[in-house]
Amino acid sequence: MDLYKSSLCWYDYIEVRDGYWRKAPLLGRFCGDKVPDVLISSDSRMWIEFRSSSNWVGKGFAAIYEAICGGEIAKDSGQIQSPNYPDDYRPSKECVWRIAVSEGYNVGLSFQAFEIERHDSCAYDYLEVRDGPLETSPLIGRFCGYDKPEDVRSTSNTLWMKFVSDGTVNKAGFAANFFKEEDECAKPDNGGCEQRCVNTLGSFKCACDPGYELAPDKKSCEGNRRRAGGLLSKLNGTISTTRLAQGSIPPNKNCVWQVVAPTQYRISMQFEALSWREMEVCKYDYGEVRSGLSSDSKLHGKYCGTEVPEVITSQYNNMRIEFKSDNTVSKKGFKAHFFS
């Protein structure tokens, strides 16, 4: 390096910043003839700016740059990328990252892009993720191919990652965001949820028990005053939409009854009355009856209009009855008896 030397490198200088623009964190401003120590960015970009404003003529500078990877990362969020991403990674690389977020949290890892040479056992190029700080920590997965891996959550505040490429095929590699993760549902207030709290990566959501629906505040649950449905374990009984409202049923309702009998029993359903809008394909207001408890169980029928169907008998010891109404024409709904 051969630049005019001045106090604070005011005239001729080379400036290096940790990022992709001139306001990124400064790694150093240099002038004179002393060669700086090796500079390493915290991410995949580095800003290098040279300026001359004096009449002094020097030889300038020469520098060599190289994409390196791996290292100890102690911060609560950031991004991990394969070397040279988004361009193809280089052959014969091995990169190891050890991520540590604040104590008391877990590490969340979410992949934004993934393209590593495909192999059935990921024997050539691969990304390995382990639950802890060491190469011997429990293996979460070894990944390759073109499908983004599922989100990862560690059980402690540390995560170990290793990327390996062999000497032949090179691809674009990967980019993944990491962040501190906590289980909001484990807090004493249950995440603020009235009934059920469902933890998700980086967040959570509230849910309600059968027979209830989530209120507009997304935390509390509205009960049977406004919504029919629920889990029924009696051998016989009656279900209907009459408790939803007097007269016609309210718009935009989605009610599910799950009827469960002892293992050796089957369940029969007999409709007493139907009063829905008549449509050829039951597109708007309708009821569905299924053998099983899930929404993709075997469908016995989809009903609307006023014609009462024959008795329906389940294949198993459980049955799902779902009722939906849209936001236009409203009728009285239905009434049905079940018995085992």
C-alpha positions in Angstrom: 0.0 0.0 0.0 1.3 3.4 -0.9 -1.1 6.3 -0.2 -0.5 9.9 1.1 -0.4 9.8 4.9 -2.4 12.3 6.8 -3.9 12.7 10.2 -7.1 10.6 10.3 -6.4 9.7 6.7 -8.3 12.8 5.6 -7.0 13.2 2.0 -6.1 9.9 0.3 -7.5 6.8 1.8 -9.1 3.4 1.4 -12.2 2.7 3.5 -13.6 -0.8 4.2 -17.1 -1.4 5.5 -18.9 -4.5 6.8 -21.8 -4.6 4.4 -23.0 -3.5 0.9 -23.1 0.3 1.2 -21.2 3.3 2.5 -23.2 3.5 5.8 -22.4 0.0 6.8 -20.2 -0.5 9.9 -16.7 0.7 9.4 -14.0 -1.9 9.5 -11.2 0.6 8.9 -9.9 3.7 7.1 -6.3 3.3 5.9 -3.5 5.5 4.4 0.3 5.6 4.3 2.4 2.6 3.7 1.5 0.3 6.6 -0.4 -2.8 5.4 -3.5 -3.4 7.4 -4.3 -6.7 9.2 -6.6 -9.2 7.5 -10.2 -7.9 7.5 -13.2 -10.2 7.7 -16.8 -9.3 7.1 -19.6 -10.6 9.2 -21.7 -11.5 6.1 -21.2 -12.2 2.4 -20.6 -8.5 1.4 -17.9 -5.9 1.9 -17.8 -2.3 0.8 -14.4 -1.0 -0.4 -14.0 2.6 -1.3 -10.8 4.4 -2.5 -10.5 8.2 -2.6 -7.7 10.6 -3.5 -7.8 14.4 -3.0 -4.2 15.4 -2.7 -1.5 16.3 -5.2 0.7 13.6 -3.9 1.2 10.7 -6.3 1.6 7.3 -4.9 1.4 3.7 -6.2 -2.0 3.1 -4.6 -2.8 -0.3 -3.2 -3.4 -3.9 -4.1 -5.5 -6.4 -2.1 -6.6 -10.0 -2.5 -10.1 -11.1 -1.4 -11.4 -14.5 -0.8 -14.8 -15.9 0.1 -14.4 -17.6 3.5 -17.0 -19.4 5.5 -17.7 -20.7 9.0 -16.8 -19.3 12.4 -18.2 -18.6 15.8 -21.4 -16.5 15.7 -22.7 -15.0 19.0 -25.7 -12.9 18.2 -29.5 -13.3 18.3 -30.2 -13.1 14.5 -28.5 -13.2 11.2 -28.1 -15.2 8.0 -25.8 -18.1 7.1 -24.9 -18.6 3.5 -22.8 -21.1 1.6 -19.5 -19.6 0.2 -20.0 -17.4 -2.9 -23.8 -17.5 -2.6 -25.9 -16.8 -4.7 -23.3 -17.8 -7.2 -22.1 -21.4 -7.3 -20.0 -22.6 -4.3 -16.4 -23.5 -4.9 -15.2 -27.1 -4.9 -13.5 -28.8 -1.9 -14.9 -26.4 0.7 -15.6 -27.2 4.4 -17.3 -24.6 6.5 -18.3 -25.0 10.2 -20.5 -22.5 12.0 -21.2 -22.5 15.7 -24.3 -20.3 16.5 -25.1 -19.1 20.0 -28.0 -16.9 20.9 -28.9 -15.5 24.3 -29.2 -17.8 27.2 -32.7 -19.1 27.9 -33.6 -19.2 24.2 -33.5 -21.8 21.5 -32.1 -21.3 18.0 -34.6 -21.1 15.1 -33.3 -21.8 11.6 -35.4 -21.1 8.5 -34.1 -21.8 5.0 -34.7 -19.2 2.3 -33.0 -21.0 -0.6 -31.4 -24.4 -1.0 -29.6 -26.0 -4.0 -26.9 -28.6 -3.2 -25.8 -31.5 -5.4 -28.3 -34.2 -5.1 -27.4 -37.7 -3.9 -29.5 -40.4 -2.1 -27.3 -40.4 1.0 -25.9 -36.9 0.6 -22.4 -38.4 0.2 -20.8 -35.7 -1.9 -22.0 -32.1 -1.1 -24.1 -31.6 2.0 -25.2 -29.4 4.9 -25.2 -31.0 8.3 -27.0 -29.5 11.3 -26.6 -30.6 14.9 -28.5 -29.8 18.1 -25.8 -28.2 20.2 -22.3 -26.6 19.9 -20.2 -29.7 18.9 -19.6 -32.0 16.0 -20.7 -34.8 18.3 -24.0 -33.1 19.3 -27.3 -34.9 18.3 -27.8 -34.9 14.5 -30.8 -33.0 13.3 -30.2 -33.8 9.7 -27.9 -34.0 6.7 -29.3 -32.2 3.7 -28.7 -32.0 0.0 -30.8 -31.7 -3.2 -33.1 -28.9 -4.3 -35.9 -29.1 -1.7 -35.7 -26.6 1.2 -35.4 -28.5 4.5 -38.1 -28.0 7.2 -37.6 -25.3 9.8 -35.2 -26.3 12.6 -35.5 -25.6 16.3 -32.7 -26.5 18.7 -33.3 -27.6 22.3 -30.7 -25.2 23.7 -29.2 -21.8 22.7 -26.6 -23.3 20.4 -26.6 -24.9 16.9 -23.7 -26.5 14.9 -23.7 -26.4 11.1 -21.2 -27.8 8.6 -21.2 -27.4 4.8 -19.0 -29.7 2.6 -18.4 -29.7 -1.1 -16.4 -32.2 -3.1 -14.2 -31.5 -6.1 -16.8 -31.9 -8.9 -20.4 -30.6 -9.2 -21.1 -27.2 -7.8 -24.5 -25.6 -7.2 -25.9 -22.3 -5.9 -25.8 -23.5 -2.3 -28.0 -22.2 0.5 -29.1 -19.2 2.5 -30.8 -19.6 6.0 -31.9 -17.1 8.6 -31.2 -17.9 12.2 -32.8 -16.2 15.2 -33.5 -16.6 18.9 -36.6 -18.7 19.5 -38.8 -19.1 22.6 -41.8 -21.2 23.4 -44.4 -18.6 24.2 -46.9 -21.3 25.1 -44.7 -22.4 28.0 -45.1 -19.1 29.8 -47.5 -18.9 32.8 -50.0 -16.9 30.8 -50.2 -19.5 28.1 -49.2 -16.9 25.5 -52.2 -14.9 26.4 -54.5 -17.6 24.9 -57.8 -18.3 26.6 -57.8 -22.0 25.7 -55.0 -23.6 23.5 -51.7 -22.1 22.6 -49.9 -23.5 19.5 -46.1 -22.8 19.3 -44.7 -22.1 15.8 -41.2 -21.2 14.7 -40.6 -17.6 15.6 -44.1 -17.0 16.9 -47.3 -18.7 18.2 -51.0 -18.7 17.6 -54.1 -19.3 19.8 -56.7 -22.0 19.1 -59.9 -23.1 20.6 -61.4 -26.4 21.8 -64.1 -28.1 19.7 -67.4 -26.2 20.0 -65.6 -22.8 20.2 -64.2 -20.4 17.7 -61.4 -17.8 17.9 -62.7 -14.3 18.6 -61.6 -11.2 16.6 -58.9 -10.5 19.2 -57.2 -13.8 18.1 -56.7 -14.8 21.8 -60.1 -15.5 23.4 -62.7 -18.1 22.4 -66.4 -17.6 21.8 -68.6 -20.4 23.1 -71.8 -22.2 22.2 -73.8 -19.1 22.4 -72.6 -18.3 18.9 -71.3 -21.6 17.6 -72.6 -25.1 17.6 -70.4 -28.2 17.5 -68.1 -30.1 19.8 -66.9 -33.5 20.8 -69.7 -35.9 21.7 -69.0 -39.3 23.4 -72.6 -40.3 24.3 -74.1 -43.5 22.7 -77.0 -41.4 21.4 -78.1 -37.9 21.2 -79.3 -35.0 19.0 -77.4 -32.3 17.1 -78.9 -29.3 15.4 -78.2 -25.7 14.3 -81.1 -24.4 16.3 -78.9 -23.1 19.2 -77.0 -20.9 16.8 -79.9 -18.4 16.6 -83.6 -18.1 16.7 -85.2 -18.3 13.3 -82.5 -18.5 10.6 -78.8 -19.5 11.2 -76.2 -16.7 11.2 -74.0 -16.1 8.2 -70.4 -17.4 7.8 -70.6 -20.2 10.3 -68.4 -23.4 10.3 -69.4 -25.9 12.9 -68.0 -29.4 13.5 -69.4 -32.2 15.6 -67.2 -35.2 16.3 -69.1 -38.2 17.6 -67.1 -41.0 19.2 -68.5 -44.3 20.4 -66.8 -47.3 22.1 -64.5 -49.3 19.8 -66.9 -52.2 19.1 -69.8 -49.8 18.0 -70.8 -48.1 14.8 -72.7 -44.8 14.6 -75.9 -44.1 12.7 -77.2 -40.7 11.8 -80.8 -40.0 11.0 -81.9 -36.5 9.9 -85.2 -35.3 11.1 -85.3 -32.0 9.2 -83.3 -30.1 6.7 -83.8 -26.4 5.7 -80.9 -25.2 3.5 -80.8 -23.3 0.3 -81.5 -25.6 -2.6 -78.5 -25.9 -4.9 -77.5 -28.7 -7.3 -74.0 -29.0 -6.0 -74.5 -27.7 -2.4 -72.1 -24.8 -3.0 -73.2 -22.3 -0.4 -74.9 -23.7 2.8 -74.5 -27.4 3.4 -73.7 -30.2 5.8 -71.1 -33.0 5.3 -71.1 -36.4 7.1 -67.8 -38.4 7.2 -66.6 -41.7 8.8 -63.7 -40.6 10.9 -62.8 -37.4 12.8 -60.6 -35.5 10.2 -61.7 -33.3 7.4 -60.3 -35.7 4.8 -62.0 -38.9 6.2 -64.3 -40.9 4.0 -67.2 -38.7 2.8 -70.7 -40.3 3.1 -72.5 -37.3 1.7 -72.9 -33.5 1.2 -76.4 -32.3 1.9 -78.4 -29.1 1.2 -82.0 -28.2 0.3 -84.9 -29.8 2.1 -84.8 -33.5 1.1 -84.0 -35.7 4.1 -81.4 -38.4 3.3 -81.5 -42.1 4.3 -80.0 -43.2 7.6 -76.2 -42.9 7.4 -74.0 -45.5 9.3 -70.3 -45.0 9.9 -67.5 -47.4 9.0 -65.8 -47.0 12.3 -66.7 -46.0 15.9 -66.5 -42.2 15.0 -68.2 -39.8 12.8 -67.7 -36.2 11.7 -70.6 -33.8 10.9 -69.7 -30.4 9.5 -72.0 -27.5 8.8 -71.1 -24.4 6.8 -73.1 -21.3 5.9 -72.1 -18.4 3.6 -72.8 -14.7 4.0 -76.0 -14.5 1.9 -79.3 -16.4 2.1 -80.0 -18.0 5.5 -82.3 -20.9 6.4 -83.0 -22.8 9.6 -80.3 -25.5 9.1 -80.9 -29.0 10.3 -81.7 -31.4 13.1 -80.4 -35.0 13.4 -80.3 -37.9 15.8 -77.3 -40.2 16.3 -77.3 -43.6 18.0 -74.7 -46.4 18.4 
